[in-house]
Amino acid sequence: MDRVTFLTSLITFCILTPFIAASLTTFAADYTIPDTHPRIFLLKSDIPALAERCKPGGYNADDYAKMKRYVDTHYPIPSQGVTSAALVYLIEKQLGHPTDTYVKYLKEHILEMAKGNMLKLNHWHHYQSMIAADWIWDEFTPTEKRQLA
């Protein structure tokens, strides 16, 4: 590369770099997730508001009713439905409804996945099982928690 080409390239780079950086910063700012966006990962403090929206007459009532109906008619819980079942458990528990059936089937599924194949096989539904385990963690006995460790 000759000297003129090098200097031209250097000057072009110095001029364009601030503009590119500014445009990328603006581009990233356009994708800031608003507080109202649904979350995959839930905080315990999020559950009361979520349950309120899922109650009859709430903003998410129709969608929640469909999800609950799916979970209630698919026992034992299939791998692809385990996070739905855990979410129904969280909401039903918050609303003060019985959750024994959900706990029973979720624990069976999650403990089966934890028998050594949850991560070894690297299937996407194993990660769903890990999320579900976190959501129902308080329902596991100390012995079951050691199995999941």
SERO-4910 file (N, C-alpha, C, O; in steps of 0.05 Angstrom, whole numbers):
BEGIN
 pado doro    nc1    nc2    nc3   cac1   cac2   cac3    cc1    cc2    cc3    oc1    oc2    oc3
  Met    A     17    -23      0      0      0      0     18     25      0     37     27     16
  Asp    A     12     43    -18     29     67    -19     21     87      3      0     83     16
  Arg    A     37    107      6     33    127     28      7    142     25     -7    147     45
  Val    A     -1    150      1    -25    165     -4    -50    148      3    -68    158     16
  Thr    A    -50    123     -6    -72    105      0    -75    101     30    -97    101     41
  Phe    A    -52     97     43    -52     94     72    -63    118     87    -80    115    104
  Leu    A    -54    142     79    -64    166     92    -94    171     87   -109    179    105
  Thr    A   -102    165     62   -130    168     56   -147    149     72   -168    157     83
  Ser    A   -138    125     75   -153    105     91   -153    113    121   -174    110    134
  Leu    A   -131    123    131   -130    132    159   -148    155    164   -163    156    184
  Ile    A   -148    175    146   -166    198    149   -195    190    148   -211    199    164
  Thr    A   -202    173    129   -229    163    126   -238    149    151   -260    153    161
  Phe    A   -220    132    162   -226    117    186   -231    136    210   -250    133    225
  Cys    A   -214    157    213   -217    176    235   -242    192    232   -254    200    253
  Ile    A   -250    198    208   -275    214    204   -300    197    209   -319    206    221
  Leu    A   -300    172    199   -324    155    201   -328    142    228   -351    136    235
  Thr    A   -307    137    243   -309    123    268   -329    136    288   -346    122    299
  Pro    A   -328    162    292   -348    174    311   -377    171    301   -395    166    317
  Phe    A   -381    173    275   -408    170    264   -418    141    267   -441    137    273
  Ile    A   -401    122    262   -408     94    265   -415     88    294   -435     75    300
  Ala    A   -398     97    312   -402     93    341   -428    105    350   -443     93    365
  Ala    A   -433    130    340   -458    143    348   -483    128    337   -503    126    351
  Ser    A   -481    119    313   -504    105    301   -509     78    315   -532     70    319
  Leu    A   -487     64    323   -491     39    337   -503     44    365   -519     28    374
  Thr    A   -495     65    378   -506     71    404   -535     77    402   -551     68    419
  Thr    A   -543     92    382   -571     99    377   -586     73    370   -609     69    380
  Phe    A   -574     56    354   -587     31    346   -592     14    371   -614      2    374
  Ala    A   -573     12    389   -576     -4    414   -598      8    432   -613     -6    444
  Ala    A   -599     35    433   -619     48    450   -647     42    440   -666     41    455
  Asp    A   -650     38    414   -676     31    402   -686      4    412   -710     -1    411
  Tyr    A   -668    -13    422   -676    -40    431   -676    -43    461   -674    -66    471
  Thr    A   -677    -21    476   -679    -23    505   -706    -36    511   -727    -28    501
  Ile    A   -706    -57    528   -731    -71    534   -746    -55    555   -736    -49    576
  Pro    A   -771    -48    548   -787    -32    567   -795    -49    592   -795    -73    590
  Asp    A   -801    -35    614   -808    -49    639   -833    -67    635   -837    -86    650
  Thr    A   -850    -60    616   -875    -75    613   -871   -100    596   -890   -115    592
  His    A   -847   -105    585   -843   -128    568   -844   -154    584   -834   -155    607
  Pro    A   -857   -175    573   -858   -200    588   -830   -212    593   -813   -209    575
  Arg    A   -826   -224    615   -800   -235    622   -801   -265    621   -821   -278    627
  Ile    A   -778   -277    612   -776   -306    614   -768   -314    642   -778   -333    654
  Phe    A   -750   -298    654   -741   -303    681   -757   -285    699   -759   -261    695
  Leu    A   -768   -296    720   -786   -281    738   -772   -277    765   -758   -294    775
  Leu    A   -777   -254    776   -770   -249    804   -795   -255    821   -817   -253    812
  Lys    A   -790   -264    846   -813   -269    863   -831   -245    865   -855   -247    868
  Ser    A   -819   -221    864   -835   -197    867   -852   -192    842   -871   -175    844
  Asp    A   -847   -205    820   -863   -202    796   -889   -219    796   -908   -212    783
  Ile    A   -889   -240    812   -911   -259    811   -938   -248    820   -958   -254    806
  Pro    A   -940   -232    841   -966   -221    848   -979   -205    825  -1003   -208    819
  Ala    A   -964   -188    812   -975   -172    790   -983   -190    766  -1003   -186    753
  Leu    A   -966   -210    761   -972   -229    739   -998   -245    745  -1015   -248    728
  Ala    A  -1000   -254    770  -1024   -269    778  -1049   -252    775  -1070   -261    767
  Glu    A  -1046   -227    783  -1069   -208    781  -1078   -205    752  -1102   -204    746
  Arg    A  -1059   -203    733  -1066   -201    705  -1078   -226    694  -1092   -226    673
  Cys    A  -1073   -249    707  -1083   -275    697  -1110   -282    709  -1123   -301    699
  Lys    A  -1119   -268    729  -1145   -274    741  -1167   -268    720  -1162   -252    702
  Pro    A  -1190   -280    723  -1213   -273    706  -1217   -243    705  -1219   -230    725
  Gly    A  -1219   -233    681  -1222   -204    677  -1196   -189    674  -1195   -166    667
  Gly    A  -1173   -203    680  -1147   -190    677  -1138   -189    648  -1149   -202    631
  Tyr    A  -1117   -174    644  -1106   -170    617  -1097   -196    604  -1102   -199    580
  Asn    A  -1086   -214    619  -1076   -240    608  -1095   -263    613  -1087   -286    610
  Ala    A  -1119   -258    622  -1137   -279    631  -1142   -300    609  -1141   -324    614
  Asp    A  -1148   -292    585  -1154   -311    563  -1130   -328    557  -1133   -353    554
  Asp    A  -1107   -316    554  -1083   -332    548  -1076   -351    571  -1068   -374    566
  Tyr    A  -1079   -341    595  -1073   -358    618  -1092   -382    619  -1084   -404    625
  Ala    A  -1118   -377    614  -1137   -398    615  -1130   -420    594  -1134   -444    600
  Lys    A  -1121   -412    571  -1113   -431    550  -1089   -447    559  -1088   -472    556
  Met    A  -1069   -434    571  -1045   -447    580  -1052   -466    603  -1043   -489    604
  Lys    A  -1069   -458    621  -1077   -475    644  -1092   -499    634  -1088   -521    644
  Arg    A  -1110   -495    615  -1125   -517    604  -1106   -538    591  -1110   -562    594
  Tyr    A  -1086   -528    576  -1066   -546    564  -1052   -562    586  -1049   -586    584
  Val    A  -1042   -548    606  -1028   -562    628  -1046   -582    642  -1037   -604    648
  Asp    A  -1071   -574    648  -1089   -591    663  -1097   -616    647  -1107   -635    659
  Thr    A  -1094   -616    621  -1103   -639    604  -1079   -655    594  -1084   -674    578
  His    A  -1055   -649    602  -1031   -664    593  -1015   -674    616   -994   -664    623
  Tyr    A  -1025   -696    629  -1009   -709    649  -1003   -737    640  -1020   -750    628
  Pro    A   -979   -747    644   -956   -732    656   -948   -709    638   -953   -709    614
  Ile    A   -935   -690    650   -927   -666    636   -906   -672    615   -885   -684    622
  Pro    A   -911   -666    590   -890   -670    569   -867   -650    572   -871   -629    584
  Ser    A   -844   -657    563   -821   -640    566   -825   -612    556   -817   -593    568
  Gln    A   -839   -609    533   -843   -583    522   -864   -566    538   -867   -542    533
  Gly    A   -878   -578    557   -897   -564    572   -889   -558    601   -906   -548    617
  Val    A   -865   -565    608   -857   -563    636   -856   -534    646   -863   -529    669
  Thr    A   -847   -515    630   -846   -488    639   -874   -476    641   -880   -460    659
  Ser    A   -892   -485    623   -920   -476    625   -932   -486    651   -946   -471    665
  Ala    A   -927   -511    658   -937   -522    682   -926   -508    707   -940   -503    726
  Ala    A   -900   -501    706   -888   -487    729   -899   -459    731   -903   -449    754
  Leu    A   -905   -446    709   -917   -420    710   -945   -421    721   -953   -404    737
  Val    A   -960   -441    713   -987   -445    724   -986   -450    754  -1002   -439    769
  Tyr    A   -966   -466    762   -962   -470    791   -958   -444    806   -971   -439    826
  Leu    A   -940   -427    795   -934   -401    808   -959   -384    811   -964   -372    832
  Ile    A   -974   -382    789   -997   -365    789  -1019   -376    807  -1031   -361    823
  Glu    A  -1024   -402    805  -1045   -415    822  -1038   -412    852  -1055   -407    869
  Lys    A  -1012   -416    858  -1004   -413    886  -1008   -384    896  -1018   -380    918
  Gln    A  -1001   -365    879  -1005   -337    886  -1035   -331    890  -1042   -315    907
  Leu    A  -1052   -343    874  -1081   -338    876  -1094   -354    899  -1118   -351    904
  Gly    A  -1078   -371    912  -1089   -386    935  -1104   -411    926  -1120   -422    942
  His    A  -1099   -421    902  -1112   -445    892  -1095   -469    898  -1071   -467    902
  Pro    A  -1107   -493    898  -1091   -518    903  -1069   -522    882  -1074   -517    858
  Thr    A  -1046   -530    890  -1024   -535    872  -1012   -562    874   -992   -568    861
  Asp    A  -1024   -580    890  -1012   -606    895  -1007   -622    869   -986   -635    866
  Thr    A  -1026   -622    851  -1023   -637    826  -1000   -627    810   -984   -643    799
  Tyr    A   -997   -600    808   -975   -589    793   -948   -596    805   -930   -604    791
  Val    A   -947   -594    832   -922   -600    846   -915   -629    841   -892   -635    835
  Lys    A   -934   -647    844   -929   -676    841   -917   -682    813   -895   -695    811
  Tyr    A   -930   -673    792   -921   -680    765   -895   -664    758   -878   -675    743
  Leu    A   -893   -640    766   -868   -625    761   -844   -638    774   -823   -641    762
  Lys    A   -847   -645    799   -825   -658    813   -818   -684    800   -794   -690    797
  Glu    A   -837   -700    792   -832   -725    779   -815   -720    754   -795   -734    749
  His    A   -824   -702    738   -811   -696    712   -782   -685    717   -763   -695    705
  Ile    A   -780   -666    735   -754   -653    739   -734   -672    752   -711   -673    744
  Leu    A   -743   -688    771   -725   -708    783   -716   -729    763   -694   -739    764
  Glu    A   -734   -737    745   -727   -756    724   -705   -744    706   -686   -757    698
  Met    A   -709   -719    699   -689   -705    681   -662   -703    695   -641   -703    683
  Ala    A   -663   -700    722   -638   -696    737   -623   -722    742   -601   -721    755
  Lys    A   -632   -745    733   -619   -770    739   -593   -773    722   -583   -795    718
  Gly    A   -583   -751    712   -557   -753    698   -559   -745    669   -539   -742    656
  Asn    A   -583   -742    659   -585   -735    630   -594   -707    625   -596   -699    601
  Met    A   -599   -691    645   -610   -664    641   -591   -647    624   -600   -634    606
  Leu    A   -566   -647    630   -547   -631    615   -531   -647    595   -522   -636    575
  Lys    A   -527   -673    600   -510   -689    582   -521   -690    553   -506   -688    534
  Leu    A   -547   -692    551   -559   -695    524   -562   -668    510   -565   -666    486
  Asn    A   -561   -646    526   -562   -619    515   -586   -613    498   -584   -600    477
  His    A   -609   -624    505   -634   -618    491   -647   -593    503   -644   -588    527
  Trp    A   -661   -577    486   -673   -552    496   -692   -557    518   -694   -540    536
  His    A   -707   -580    518   -727   -583    539   -714   -589    567   -727   -586    587
  His    A   -689   -596    567   -675   -599    593   -671   -572    606   -672   -570    630
  Tyr    A   -666   -552    590   -663   -525    601   -690   -515    611   -691   -501    631
  Gln    A   -712   -523    598   -738   -516    608   -742   -529    636   -754   -517    654
  Ser    A   -733   -553    639   -736   -567    664   -720   -553    686   -729   -551    709
  Met    A   -697   -542    679   -681   -527    699   -695   -501    707   -695   -494    731
  Ile    A   -708   -487    688   -723   -463    695   -746   -471    713   -751   -458    733
  Ala    A   -761   -492    706   -783   -501    722   -774   -509    750   -788   -502    770
  Ala    A   -751   -522    752   -741   -529    779   -736   -505    796   -741   -505    820
  Asp    A   -726   -484    784   -721   -459    799   -748   -447    808   -750   -437    830
  Trp    A   -768   -448    791   -794   -437    798   -809   -452    820   -824   -440    835
  Ile    A   -803   -478    823   -817   -493    844   -797   -502    866   -803   -520    882
  Trp    A   -774   -489    867   -752   -497    885   -761   -501    913   -752   -520    927
  Asp    A   -778   -484    923   -787   -486    951   -803   -511    957   -806   -518    981
  Glu    A   -812   -524    937   -828   -549    941   -811   -574    944   -821   -595    952
  Phe    A   -786   -572    937   -768   -596    938   -759   -600    967   -754   -581    982
  Thr    A   -756   -625    975   -745   -632   1001   -715   -628    999   -704   -626    978
  Pro    A   -701   -627   1022   -672   -625   1022   -659   -647   1006   -639   -643    992
  Thr    A   -669   -672   1009   -658   -694    994   -661   -690    964   -643   -696    949
  Glu    A   -685   -681    955   -690   -676    927   -672   -654    916   -663   -655    894
  Lys    A   -667   -634    933   -650   -612    924   -621   -622    920   -608   -613    901
  Arg    A   -612   -640    936   -586   -652    932   -585   -668    906   -564   -668    893
  Gln    A   -607   -681    899   -608   -695    873   -605   -676    850   -594   -683    829
  Leu    A   -615   -652    853   -615   -633    831   -588   -618    830   -582   -605    809
  Ala    A   -573   -618    851   -548   -603    852   -528   -613    831   -506   -602    829
***
